[in-house]
Amino acid sequence: MLRSPLLLVLASALPILLYRHPPLMDVPNHLARIWLEAQPGLTGILGQAYAIEWSRASSNILVDLVGMQVTRLFGLDAFWLLVTVLMVLGPPLAAILISRRLNGRDNPWQALALSAAWGQSTISGFMNYSLSLALALFFCLLNLGPARTLGFKARSLLKSVEVLAVYLTHPFGVGLFFAFEFAMLLGPDVDGIRRLTARRIAAALAEYALVVALTLVYIAVNRGNSPLEIDPVDYRGFMSHIVSLVSPFFAYDGAVELPLFAVIALCVAIAALRGAVAFHAGLFVSVVILGVLSLLIPDGIGNASLLTRRLPLMAALLICIAVRPRGTGSFGTGSVGTGPVGTGPVRIGHRLAMVCGLAILAHAVWILHVWRAREHDYADLQQAARLIPANSKVLSVVRQPDAAPNRWSEPGQWVHGFFIRSHLPTMLVPLSRSYVPSLFAIPGQQPLVFTEAFGPLQAQIANIPTDRDLAARTPPFPPDRYLDAWECDFDYVLMLRPSRRDRHVPVHGTRLVLESDFVDLMKVDRPPRCRS
């Protein structure tokens, strides 16, 4: 099985097929918004609190447009499954197929792309970003195949449509698209890069003249609702950027996943030193450029956060495409690391590739364990939703744990310092038709708007307060005002419990309605001052 990368893809799909509500942090928030968009009309408290204004978003909307139609036809659970499959397996599967196209056949090293399937960007639930990478790579695959037979004008028009579609999914996908196209322009051979002429570069760039023109027109038309916000700029230090370079290979627990990554990295290094693999020269150059940019990009710009986790995944996918066994495929004799090759290096390369495949399988088993341990969270939320009357206002908070979690019995709790399930309560919007203050509604990116009446009850950057924040009335984002008089404004408090070992923490002014392993639901008893 390890000799076929596509069979390894199927094995990696097992967690998705067995557990339908995975701990991918931001995804439930996106799904709740898409469910609202799919409704023919918002009524009750949903209509009072939320509005859908497509004109306020200029990027990140293609998934919403498709998702609302899929949700209407097949339901939200079906769309959730589809999104999970495409987020996790879309980018590595596209990378594998591109490698097959470049090499002319399967080889076991193609499975390396699956080592980046469970990176921090994916488990953080960066839905639009992950889907844009998958879409960009599938368009690159199309351009390597049937699109090559088109004439210049048709090819230029096709690439313009491709870039626009990727941009409307997520702008970072455009960067991956052009990084790959640049690599193909450079070619597979070092000697070919040296022979690159200005005329050939100009001819290649001419295909993108229409792309550039249409992009500028689109930005000009939508300048009033641009997703770009350059203030403030947050750069946290060079060492954090160095660490981010390996973020595509780490998901829920670095202590567990570091040995697996070390095995894969060591196998690739040994294979390169023993002459068992070569690298596509153009792709190698693109990877180096993305790596340098990863060290320079800020951690956050305006509303965009965790930017250091974006470019490394793009570089990881390209380096996985770039690797191939020496003496095979169509990269050319001038590829990085090529030269005379005998049966010894080939045999060593296959063995090392098999070891990498075993490490990838072991990582998938670890993910299966994490998803199994957290699957009960959604069932507990559904139980709470049945006790919440429609048109209620629900405030969700995260309980500060008493002790560090046990990584084996309670894995997958925290990512980037955030509780992995912090956005799961947004599913109360479709489950109980309730108001939740933490839906994503970023101007330029999402068409969701909080009405003027509910503006003071909005968590503007969707951060979830802790029980200590609630007691001190200090929201994670200081400009927010929804904790000022929460006992007057909300009907229920839903407290998330990362650890089952932690006991219930009473909240003054509430009474316990439901206590479960994952959530405690409390009814707010409004004080007399709220009725005056």
DRENSE-250244 format. One record per residue (C-alpha): residue in one letter; residue number from 1; x, y, z. Coordinates in nm, 3 decimals. Layout:
BEGIN
("a", NUM, (X, Y, Z))
...
END
This chain:
BEGIN
("m", 1, (0.000, 0.000, 0.000))
("l", 2, (0.287, 0.240, 0.081))
("r", 3, (0.412, 0.217, -0.279))
("s", 4, (0.101, 0.396, -0.405))
("p", 5, (0.052, 0.755, -0.288))
("l", 6, (-0.316, 0.749, -0.383))
("l", 7, (-0.379, 0.450, -0.157))
("l", 8, (-0.205, 0.640, 0.123))
("v", 9, (-0.445, 0.928, 0.054))
("l", 10, (-0.737, 0.692, 0.116))
("a", 11, (-0.579, 0.573, 0.440))
("s", 12, (-0.536, 0.935, 0.549))
("a", 13, (-0.905, 0.993, 0.483))
("l", 14, (-1.011, 0.754, 0.760))
("p", 15, (-1.030, 1.019, 1.035))
("i", 16, (-1.256, 1.230, 0.813))
("l", 17, (-1.486, 0.941, 0.728))
("l", 18, (-1.513, 0.814, 1.085))
("y", 19, (-1.555, 1.144, 1.272))
("r", 20, (-1.777, 1.407, 1.110))
("h", 21, (-1.726, 1.697, 1.355))
("p", 22, (-1.347, 1.733, 1.371))
("p", 23, (-1.159, 1.981, 1.592))
("l", 24, (-1.066, 2.231, 1.319))
("m", 25, (-1.089, 2.553, 1.517))
("d", 26, (-1.242, 2.820, 1.288))
("v", 27, (-1.451, 2.591, 1.067))
("p", 28, (-1.775, 2.589, 1.277))
("n", 29, (-1.775, 2.969, 1.275))
("h", 30, (-1.760, 2.974, 0.895))
("l", 31, (-2.029, 2.706, 0.873))
("a", 32, (-2.267, 2.901, 1.097))
("r", 33, (-2.230, 3.206, 0.874))
("i", 34, (-2.288, 3.002, 0.557))
("w", 35, (-2.599, 2.851, 0.715))
("l", 36, (-2.732, 3.202, 0.773))
("e", 37, (-2.659, 3.292, 0.410))
("a", 38, (-2.846, 2.982, 0.294))
("q", 39, (-3.169, 3.083, 0.468))
("p", 40, (-3.441, 3.234, 0.246))
("g", 41, (-3.498, 3.500, 0.511))
("l", 42, (-3.377, 3.565, 0.865))
("t", 43, (-3.653, 3.586, 1.124))
("g", 44, (-3.676, 3.627, 1.499))
("i", 45, (-3.359, 3.722, 1.681))
("l", 46, (-3.147, 3.611, 1.385))
("g", 47, (-3.313, 3.874, 1.168))
("q", 48, (-3.276, 4.133, 1.443))
("a", 49, (-2.904, 4.064, 1.495))
("y", 50, (-2.761, 3.965, 1.156))
("a", 51, (-2.783, 4.084, 0.798))
("i", 52, (-2.625, 3.954, 0.478))
("e", 53, (-2.473, 4.224, 0.256))
("w", 54, (-2.275, 4.074, -0.030))
("s", 55, (-2.159, 4.417, -0.144))
("r", 56, (-1.939, 4.457, 0.166))
("a", 57, (-1.712, 4.162, 0.077))
("s", 58, (-1.466, 4.156, -0.212))
("s", 59, (-1.264, 3.839, -0.138))
("n", 60, (-1.311, 3.508, 0.048))
("i", 61, (-1.668, 3.479, -0.082))
("l", 62, (-1.654, 3.197, -0.338))
("v", 63, (-1.675, 2.929, -0.068))
("d", 64, (-1.977, 3.109, 0.082))
("l", 65, (-2.150, 3.129, -0.257))
("v", 66, (-2.096, 2.761, -0.328))
("g", 67, (-2.152, 2.654, 0.032))
("m", 68, (-2.492, 2.817, 0.065))
("q", 69, (-2.614, 2.627, -0.241))
("v", 70, (-2.474, 2.294, -0.117))
("t", 71, (-2.628, 2.359, 0.225))
("r", 72, (-2.968, 2.429, 0.073))
("l", 73, (-2.956, 2.110, -0.135))
("f", 74, (-2.790, 1.860, 0.098))
("g", 75, (-2.781, 2.016, 0.445))
("l", 76, (-2.510, 2.167, 0.662))
("d", 77, (-2.362, 1.832, 0.774))
("a", 78, (-2.298, 1.731, 0.413))
("f", 79, (-2.123, 2.060, 0.345))
("w", 80, (-1.919, 2.020, 0.665))
("l", 81, (-1.796, 1.680, 0.542))
("l", 82, (-1.717, 1.819, 0.196))
("v", 83, (-1.522, 2.111, 0.343))
("t", 84, (-1.320, 1.883, 0.570))
("v", 85, (-1.226, 1.650, 0.283))
("l", 86, (-1.120, 1.937, 0.058))
("m", 87, (-0.934, 2.126, 0.332))
("v", 88, (-0.732, 1.830, 0.454))
("l", 89, (-0.681, 1.624, 0.138))
("g", 90, (-0.733, 1.879, -0.141))
("p", 91, (-0.387, 2.045, -0.137))
("p", 92, (-0.179, 1.725, -0.094))
("l", 93, (-0.387, 1.533, -0.349))
("a", 94, (-0.340, 1.812, -0.604))
("a", 95, (0.034, 1.813, -0.526))
("i", 96, (0.051, 1.436, -0.584))
("l", 97, (-0.130, 1.462, -0.917))
("i", 98, (0.099, 1.745, -1.030))
("s", 99, (0.402, 1.534, -0.940))
("r", 100, (0.258, 1.247, -1.144))
("r", 101, (0.213, 1.483, -1.439))
("l", 102, (0.570, 1.612, -1.412))
("n", 103, (0.721, 1.266, -1.361))
("g", 104, (0.499, 1.070, -1.596))
("r", 105, (0.418, 0.804, -1.336))
("d", 106, (0.363, 0.722, -0.967))
("n", 107, (0.650, 0.706, -0.726))
("p", 108, (0.649, 0.656, -0.347))
("w", 109, (0.805, 0.997, -0.278))
("q", 110, (0.486, 1.166, -0.397))
("a", 111, (0.324, 1.067, -0.066))
("l", 112, (0.543, 1.331, 0.103))
("a", 113, (0.268, 1.583, 0.026))
("l", 114, (0.050, 1.405, 0.283))
("s", 115, (0.298, 1.501, 0.555))
("a", 116, (0.161, 1.856, 0.521))
("a", 117, (-0.206, 1.750, 0.531))
("w", 118, (-0.243, 1.805, 0.905))
("g", 119, (-0.047, 2.126, 0.955))
("q", 120, (-0.130, 2.414, 1.187))
("s", 121, (-0.310, 2.610, 0.914))
("t", 122, (-0.545, 2.317, 0.860))
("i", 123, (-0.623, 2.239, 1.223))
("s", 124, (-0.663, 2.611, 1.292))
("g", 125, (-0.959, 2.587, 1.056))
("f", 126, (-0.836, 2.837, 0.795))
("m", 127, (-1.110, 2.718, 0.563))
("n", 128, (-1.088, 2.967, 0.276))
("y", 129, (-0.710, 2.967, 0.283))
("s", 130, (-0.683, 2.586, 0.267))
("l", 131, (-0.942, 2.560, -0.009))
("s", 132, (-0.767, 2.833, -0.209))
("l", 133, (-0.444, 2.630, -0.203))
("a", 134, (-0.628, 2.323, -0.329))
("l", 135, (-0.800, 2.524, -0.603))
("a", 136, (-0.475, 2.695, -0.707))
("l", 137, (-0.291, 2.363, -0.740))
("f", 138, (-0.574, 2.198, -0.933))
("f", 139, (-0.568, 2.492, -1.175))
("c", 140, (-0.190, 2.446, -1.207))
("l", 141, (-0.255, 2.080, -1.288))
("l", 142, (-0.507, 2.186, -1.555))
("n", 143, (-0.253, 2.424, -1.705))
("l", 144, (0.004, 2.144, -1.729))
("g", 145, (-0.246, 1.924, -1.916))
("p", 146, (-0.540, 2.014, -2.140))
("a", 147, (-0.487, 2.392, -2.117))
("r", 148, (-0.146, 2.364, -2.287))
("t", 149, (-0.315, 2.286, -2.617))
("l", 150, (-0.509, 2.615, -2.618))
("g", 151, (-0.407, 2.918, -2.819))
("f", 152, (-0.249, 3.224, -2.659))
("k", 153, (-0.572, 3.424, -2.619))
("a", 154, (-0.773, 3.131, -2.484))
("r", 155, (-0.494, 3.038, -2.243))
("s", 156, (-0.463, 3.396, -2.121))
("l", 157, (-0.839, 3.421, -2.065))
("l", 158, (-0.845, 3.087, -1.884))
("k", 159, (-0.566, 3.191, -1.647))
("s", 160, (-0.746, 3.519, -1.577))
("v", 161, (-1.057, 3.325, -1.472))
("e", 162, (-0.844, 3.089, -1.262))
("v", 163, (-0.671, 3.371, -1.075))
("l", 164, (-1.001, 3.549, -1.010))
("a", 165, (-1.158, 3.228, -0.875))
("v", 166, (-0.861, 3.166, -0.646))
("y", 167, (-0.864, 3.529, -0.525))
("l", 168, (-1.234, 3.507, -0.445))
("t", 169, (-1.156, 3.199, -0.237))
("h", 170, (-0.856, 3.352, -0.056))
("p", 171, (-0.587, 3.594, -0.182))
("f", 172, (-0.298, 3.379, -0.052))
("g", 173, (-0.391, 3.110, -0.303))
("v", 174, (-0.294, 3.350, -0.580))
("g", 175, (0.057, 3.357, -0.436))
("l", 176, (0.083, 2.978, -0.459))
("f", 177, (-0.053, 2.984, -0.815))
("f", 178, (0.212, 3.230, -0.933))
("a", 179, (0.490, 3.061, -0.733))
("f", 180, (0.418, 2.741, -0.926))
("e", 181, (0.386, 2.919, -1.260))
("f", 182, (0.719, 3.094, -1.195))
("a", 183, (0.880, 2.756, -1.121))
("m", 184, (0.750, 2.616, -1.449))
("l", 185, (0.894, 2.918, -1.631))
("l", 186, (1.235, 2.851, -1.476))
("g", 187, (1.211, 2.485, -1.571))
("p", 188, (1.340, 2.166, -1.409))
("d", 189, (1.708, 2.207, -1.490))
("v", 190, (1.975, 2.434, -1.347))
("d", 191, (2.122, 2.468, -1.694))
("g", 192, (1.781, 2.569, -1.827))
("i", 193, (1.759, 2.848, -1.571))
("r", 194, (2.098, 2.976, -1.684))
("r", 195, (1.979, 2.979, -2.047))
("l", 196, (1.658, 3.168, -1.963))
("t", 197, (1.626, 3.467, -2.200))
("a", 198, (1.447, 3.798, -2.163))
("r", 199, (1.236, 3.713, -2.469))
("r", 200, (1.111, 3.391, -2.312))
("i", 201, (1.030, 3.571, -1.986))
("a", 202, (0.841, 3.845, -2.172))
("a", 203, (0.642, 3.586, -2.368))
("a", 204, (0.543, 3.410, -2.047))
("l", 205, (0.448, 3.735, -1.873))
("a", 206, (0.234, 3.836, -2.168))
("e", 207, (-0.010, 3.558, -2.078))
("y", 208, (-0.076, 3.738, -1.749))
("a", 209, (-0.135, 4.087, -1.891))
("l", 210, (-0.510, 4.024, -1.891))
("v", 211, (-0.490, 3.881, -1.539))
("v", 212, (-0.317, 4.194, -1.409))
("a", 213, (-0.563, 4.423, -1.588))
("l", 214, (-0.871, 4.243, -1.459))
("t", 215, (-0.728, 4.230, -1.105))
("l", 216, (-0.664, 4.604, -1.103))
("v", 217, (-1.016, 4.671, -1.231))
("y", 218, (-1.167, 4.444, -0.966))
("i", 219, (-0.968, 4.612, -0.688))
("a", 220, (-1.066, 4.957, -0.817))
("v", 221, (-1.435, 4.866, -0.831))
("n", 222, (-1.425, 4.721, -0.479))
("r", 223, (-1.188, 4.973, -0.323))
("g", 224, (-1.452, 5.068, -0.067))
("n", 225, (-1.469, 4.719, 0.083))
("s", 226, (-1.114, 4.594, 0.044))
("p", 227, (-1.008, 4.312, 0.282))
("l", 228, (-0.667, 4.477, 0.314))
("e", 229, (-0.613, 4.666, 0.636))
("i", 230, (-0.249, 4.756, 0.699))
("d", 231, (-0.278, 4.890, 1.052))
("p", 232, (-0.162, 4.763, 1.295))
("v", 233, (0.139, 4.557, 1.185))
("d", 234, (0.254, 4.292, 1.436))
("y", 235, (0.601, 4.134, 1.407))
("r", 236, (0.682, 3.919, 1.709))
("g", 237, (1.042, 3.825, 1.643))
("f", 238, (1.273, 3.630, 1.418))
("m", 239, (1.280, 3.309, 1.624))
("s", 240, (0.902, 3.268, 1.608))
("h", 241, (0.931, 3.294, 1.231))
("i", 242, (1.202, 3.026, 1.225))
("v", 243, (0.970, 2.795, 1.419))
("s", 244, (0.684, 2.872, 1.179))
("l", 245, (0.882, 2.721, 0.890))
("v", 246, (0.796, 2.371, 1.015))
("s", 247, (0.435, 2.454, 1.106))
("p", 248, (0.295, 2.260, 0.804))
("f", 249, (0.408, 1.937, 0.969))
("f", 250, (0.273, 1.992, 1.321))
("a", 251, (-0.090, 1.977, 1.432))
("y", 252, (-0.210, 1.911, 1.785))
("d", 253, (0.100, 1.822, 1.989))
("g", 254, (0.458, 1.897, 1.896))
("a", 255, (0.597, 1.649, 2.147))
("v", 256, (0.415, 1.366, 1.970))
("e", 257, (0.464, 1.489, 1.615))
("l", 258, (0.828, 1.603, 1.634))
("p", 259, (0.966, 1.246, 1.618))
("l", 260, (0.750, 1.172, 1.312))
("f", 261, (0.866, 1.490, 1.138))
("a", 262, (1.228, 1.410, 1.231))
("v", 263, (1.197, 1.067, 1.067))
("i", 264, (1.061, 1.219, 0.744))
("a", 265, (1.319, 1.500, 0.735))
("l", 266, (1.602, 1.257, 0.805))
("c", 267, (1.489, 1.018, 0.530))
("v", 268, (1.474, 1.299, 0.273))
("a", 269, (1.815, 1.427, 0.379))
("i", 270, (1.972, 1.080, 0.358))
("a", 271, (1.810, 1.018, 0.020))
("a", 272, (1.947, 1.348, -0.113))
("l", 273, (2.299, 1.282, 0.024))
("r", 274, (2.302, 0.926, -0.114))
("g", 275, (2.189, 1.045, -0.455))
("a", 276, (1.854, 0.868, -0.438))
("v", 277, (1.639, 1.174, -0.514))
("a", 278, (1.657, 1.488, -0.726))
("f", 279, (1.470, 1.817, -0.705))
("h", 280, (1.294, 2.021, -0.973))
("a", 281, (1.521, 2.326, -0.997))
("g", 282, (1.246, 2.582, -1.068))
("l", 283, (1.031, 2.457, -0.781))
("f", 284, (1.336, 2.460, -0.555))
("v", 285, (1.390, 2.830, -0.635))
("s", 286, (1.023, 2.910, -0.559))
("v", 287, (1.051, 2.726, -0.227))
("v", 288, (1.357, 2.930, -0.130))
("i", 289, (1.177, 3.255, -0.217))
("l", 290, (0.870, 3.155, -0.012))
("g", 291, (1.098, 3.055, 0.275))
("v", 292, (1.266, 3.395, 0.279))
("l", 293, (0.930, 3.572, 0.264))
("s", 294, (0.810, 3.356, 0.554))
("l", 295, (1.085, 3.506, 0.768))
("l", 296, (0.997, 3.861, 0.668))
("i", 297, (0.617, 3.859, 0.677))
("p", 298, (0.456, 4.006, 0.992))
("d", 299, (0.262, 3.783, 1.229))
("g", 300, (-0.044, 3.997, 1.169))
("i", 301, (-0.158, 4.287, 0.954))
("g", 302, (-0.482, 4.454, 1.052))
("n", 303, (-0.755, 4.189, 1.068))
("a", 304, (-0.529, 3.919, 0.919))
("s", 305, (-0.359, 3.708, 1.187))
("l", 306, (-0.118, 3.413, 1.202))
("l", 307, (0.030, 3.511, 0.866))
("t", 308, (0.350, 3.323, 0.953))
("r", 309, (0.152, 2.998, 0.916))
("r", 310, (0.053, 3.072, 0.553))
("l", 311, (0.365, 3.084, 0.334))
("p", 312, (0.540, 2.782, 0.494))
("l", 313, (0.256, 2.550, 0.390))
("m", 314, (0.278, 2.680, 0.033))
("a", 315, (0.654, 2.613, 0.035))
("a", 316, (0.602, 2.266, 0.186))
("l", 317, (0.359, 2.165, -0.088))
("l", 318, (0.598, 2.286, -0.360))
("i", 319, (0.901, 2.107, -0.213))
("c", 320, (0.697, 1.786, -0.196))
("i", 321, (0.614, 1.826, -0.565))
("a", 322, (0.980, 1.897, -0.642))
("v", 323, (1.114, 1.567, -0.501))
("r", 324, (1.145, 1.267, -0.731))
("p", 325, (1.356, 0.950, -0.749))
("r", 326, (1.670, 1.005, -0.952))
("g", 327, (1.681, 0.850, -1.295))
("t", 328, (1.303, 0.869, -1.345))
("g", 329, (1.051, 1.113, -1.482))
("s", 330, (1.087, 1.412, -1.708))
("f", 331, (1.259, 1.670, -1.488))
("g", 332, (1.573, 1.649, -1.696))
("t", 333, (1.936, 1.563, -1.631))
("g", 334, (2.015, 1.905, -1.492))
("s", 335, (1.772, 1.885, -1.201))
("v", 336, (1.910, 1.971, -0.859))
("g", 337, (2.089, 1.660, -0.734))
("t", 338, (2.093, 1.467, -1.062))
("g", 339, (2.381, 1.276, -1.212))
("p", 340, (2.473, 0.913, -1.280))
("v", 341, (2.257, 0.680, -1.079))
("g", 342, (2.280, 0.309, -1.013))
("t", 343, (2.051, 0.047, -0.865))
("g", 344, (2.192, 0.102, -0.515))
("p", 345, (2.063, 0.462, -0.470))
("v", 346, (1.731, 0.366, -0.629))
("r", 347, (1.687, 0.078, -0.384))
("i", 348, (1.786, 0.300, -0.090))
("g", 349, (1.545, 0.569, -0.210))
("h", 350, (1.253, 0.329, -0.221))
("r", 351, (1.326, 0.204, 0.130))
("l", 352, (1.353, 0.555, 0.268))
("a", 353, (1.029, 0.652, 0.092))
("m", 354, (0.859, 0.354, 0.255))
("v", 355, (0.979, 0.472, 0.598))
("c", 356, (0.834, 0.818, 0.522))
("g", 357, (0.505, 0.651, 0.428))
("l", 358, (0.498, 0.469, 0.761))
("a", 359, (0.560, 0.798, 0.946))
("i", 360, (0.275, 0.961, 0.753))
("l", 361, (0.048, 0.670, 0.843))
("a", 362, (0.148, 0.700, 1.207))
("h", 363, (0.058, 1.070, 1.199))
("a", 364, (-0.283, 0.984, 1.052))
("v", 365, (-0.335, 0.736, 1.337))
("w", 366, (-0.249, 1.011, 1.588))
("i", 367, (-0.501, 1.245, 1.419))
("l", 368, (-0.758, 0.964, 1.436))
("h", 369, (-0.695, 0.937, 1.811))
("v", 370, (-0.735, 1.313, 1.861))
("w", 371, (-1.055, 1.334, 1.657))
("r", 372, (-1.202, 1.033, 1.835))
("a", 373, (-1.129, 1.190, 2.174))
("r", 374, (-1.299, 1.519, 2.077))
("e", 375, (-1.597, 1.384, 1.883))
("h", 376, (-1.813, 1.382, 2.196))
("d", 377, (-1.785, 1.762, 2.213))
("y", 378, (-2.042, 1.811, 1.939))
("a", 379, (-2.286, 1.566, 2.098))
("d", 380, (-2.265, 1.762, 2.424))
("l", 381, (-2.328, 2.087, 2.235))
("q", 382, (-2.633, 1.934, 2.066))
("q", 383, (-2.765, 1.831, 2.408))
("a", 384, (-2.726, 2.190, 2.530))
("a", 385, (-2.890, 2.325, 2.213))
("r", 386, (-3.204, 2.123, 2.284))
("l", 387, (-3.240, 2.304, 2.618))
("i", 388, (-3.198, 2.653, 2.474))
("p", 389, (-3.522, 2.810, 2.346))
("a", 390, (-3.516, 2.968, 2.001))
("n", 391, (-3.443, 3.342, 1.990))
("s", 392, (-3.215, 3.325, 2.293))
("k", 393, (-2.889, 3.516, 2.331))
("v", 394, (-2.602, 3.289, 2.432))
("l", 395, (-2.261, 3.398, 2.562))
("s", 396, (-1.989, 3.134, 2.536))
("v", 397, (-1.681, 3.135, 2.759))
("v", 398, (-1.385, 2.900, 2.802))
("r", 399, (-1.305, 2.767, 3.146))
("q", 400, (-0.944, 2.817, 3.246))
("p", 401, (-0.809, 2.465, 3.315))
("d", 402, (-0.688, 2.371, 3.661))
("a", 403, (-0.390, 2.177, 3.529))
("a", 404, (-0.211, 2.095, 3.207))
("p", 405, (-0.403, 1.842, 2.995))
("n", 406, (-0.297, 1.482, 2.957))
("r", 407, (-0.182, 1.459, 2.595))
("w", 408, (-0.292, 1.095, 2.566))
("s", 409, (-0.635, 1.093, 2.731))
("e", 410, (-0.732, 1.450, 2.635))
("p", 411, (-0.532, 1.539, 2.324))
("g", 412, (-0.580, 1.826, 2.085))
("q", 413, (-0.693, 2.097, 2.323))
("w", 414, (-0.490, 2.406, 2.236))
("v", 415, (-0.344, 2.566, 1.923))
("h", 416, (-0.164, 2.903, 1.917))
("g", 417, (-0.279, 2.944, 2.278))
("f", 418, (-0.648, 2.914, 2.182))
("f", 419, (-0.881, 2.632, 2.282))
("i", 420, (-0.934, 2.421, 1.971))
("r", 421, (-1.312, 2.407, 2.023))
("s", 422, (-1.357, 2.776, 2.106))
("h", 423, (-1.568, 2.841, 1.793))
("l", 424, (-1.786, 2.530, 1.819))
("p", 425, (-2.063, 2.720, 2.010))
("t", 426, (-2.131, 2.926, 1.697))
("m", 427, (-2.314, 2.615, 1.576))
("l", 428, (-2.591, 2.716, 1.821))
("v", 429, (-2.700, 2.956, 1.548))
("p", 430, (-2.829, 2.670, 1.326))
("l", 431, (-2.891, 2.423, 1.610))
("s", 432, (-3.113, 2.638, 1.835))
("r", 433, (-3.172, 2.953, 1.625))
("s", 434, (-2.990, 3.154, 1.893))
("y", 435, (-2.778, 3.467, 1.883))
("v", 436, (-2.403, 3.419, 1.934))
("p", 437, (-2.176, 3.729, 1.946))
("s", 438, (-1.861, 3.574, 1.799))
("l", 439, (-1.944, 3.510, 1.432))
("f", 440, (-1.682, 3.625, 1.181))
("a", 441, (-1.795, 3.951, 1.020))
("i", 442, (-1.476, 4.113, 0.890))
("p", 443, (-1.536, 4.391, 0.634))
("g", 444, (-1.405, 4.295, 0.291))
("q", 445, (-1.394, 3.924, 0.375))
("q", 446, (-1.741, 3.819, 0.493))
("p", 447, (-2.084, 3.943, 0.387))
("l", 448, (-2.222, 3.901, 0.740))
("v", 449, (-2.311, 4.222, 0.926))
("f", 450, (-2.419, 4.275, 1.285))
("t", 451, (-2.709, 4.517, 1.294))
("e", 452, (-2.673, 4.850, 1.469))
("a", 453, (-2.889, 4.732, 1.759))
("f", 454, (-2.659, 4.433, 1.823))
("g", 455, (-2.330, 4.611, 1.754))
("p", 456, (-2.257, 4.657, 2.127))
("l", 457, (-2.307, 4.282, 2.176))
("q", 458, (-2.059, 4.180, 1.906))
("a", 459, (-1.717, 4.022, 1.966))
("q", 460, (-1.549, 4.218, 1.689))
("i", 461, (-1.254, 3.987, 1.627))
("a", 462, (-1.441, 3.676, 1.747))
("n", 463, (-1.211, 3.601, 2.041))
("i", 464, (-1.379, 3.394, 2.313))
("p", 465, (-1.351, 3.519, 2.674))
("t", 466, (-1.248, 3.297, 2.963))
("d", 467, (-1.441, 3.256, 3.287))
("r", 468, (-1.194, 3.499, 3.445))
("d", 469, (-1.260, 3.755, 3.171))
("l", 470, (-1.631, 3.719, 3.242))
("a", 471, (-1.584, 3.776, 3.615))
("a", 472, (-1.365, 4.081, 3.555))
("r", 473, (-1.580, 4.208, 3.263))
("t", 474, (-1.265, 4.244, 3.052))
("p", 475, (-1.310, 4.103, 2.698))
("p", 476, (-1.006, 3.967, 2.509))
("f", 477, (-1.040, 4.257, 2.262))
("p", 478, (-1.058, 4.570, 2.482))
("p", 479, (-1.282, 4.782, 2.253))
("d", 480, (-1.561, 4.522, 2.283))
("r", 481, (-1.848, 4.612, 2.518))
("y", 482, (-2.050, 4.290, 2.533))
("l", 483, (-1.927, 4.198, 2.884))
("d", 484, (-2.016, 4.535, 3.038))
("a", 485, (-2.364, 4.420, 3.141))
("w", 486, (-2.371, 4.061, 3.021))
("e", 487, (-2.625, 3.950, 3.283))
("c", 488, (-2.871, 4.203, 3.138))
("d", 489, (-2.798, 4.133, 2.771))
("f", 490, (-2.769, 3.752, 2.750))
("d", 491, (-3.007, 3.470, 2.839))
("y", 492, (-2.757, 3.185, 2.877))
("v", 493, (-2.389, 3.134, 2.950))
("l", 494, (-2.229, 2.834, 2.782))
("m", 495, (-1.902, 2.743, 2.950))
("l", 496, (-1.664, 2.521, 2.755))
("r", 497, (-1.457, 2.277, 2.957))
("p", 498, (-1.136, 2.176, 2.776))
("s", 499, (-1.069, 1.904, 3.033))
("r", 500, (-1.326, 1.657, 3.164))
("r", 501, (-1.134, 1.648, 3.492))
("d", 502, (-1.214, 2.012, 3.570))
("r", 503, (-1.515, 2.063, 3.792))
("h", 504, (-1.803, 2.297, 3.724))
("v", 505, (-1.731, 2.661, 3.808))
("p", 506, (-2.045, 2.849, 3.922))
("v", 507, (-2.102, 3.189, 3.765))
("h", 508, (-2.264, 3.446, 3.992))
("g", 509, (-2.611, 3.539, 3.873))
("t", 510, (-2.676, 3.211, 3.689))
("r", 511, (-2.819, 2.870, 3.767))
("l", 512, (-2.694, 2.544, 3.622))
("v", 513, (-2.917, 2.385, 3.356))
("l", 514, (-2.683, 2.123, 3.213))
("e", 515, (-2.347, 1.983, 3.321))
("s", 516, (-2.164, 1.758, 3.075))
("d", 517, (-1.806, 1.659, 2.994))
("f", 518, (-1.762, 1.944, 2.747))
("v", 519, (-2.014, 2.219, 2.825))
("d", 520, (-2.192, 2.363, 3.125))
("l", 521, (-2.511, 2.549, 3.033))
("m", 522, (-2.628, 2.815, 3.277))
("k", 523, (-2.945, 3.023, 3.271))
("v", 524, (-2.894, 3.389, 3.351))
("d", 525, (-3.112, 3.520, 3.633))
("r", 526, (-3.143, 3.885, 3.548))
("p", 527, (-3.097, 4.117, 3.847))
("p", 528, (-3.368, 4.378, 3.923))
("r", 529, (-3.157, 4.662, 3.781))
("c", 530, (-3.187, 4.505, 3.434))
("r", 531, (-3.569, 4.535, 3.442))
("s", 532, (-3.572, 4.903, 3.531))
END
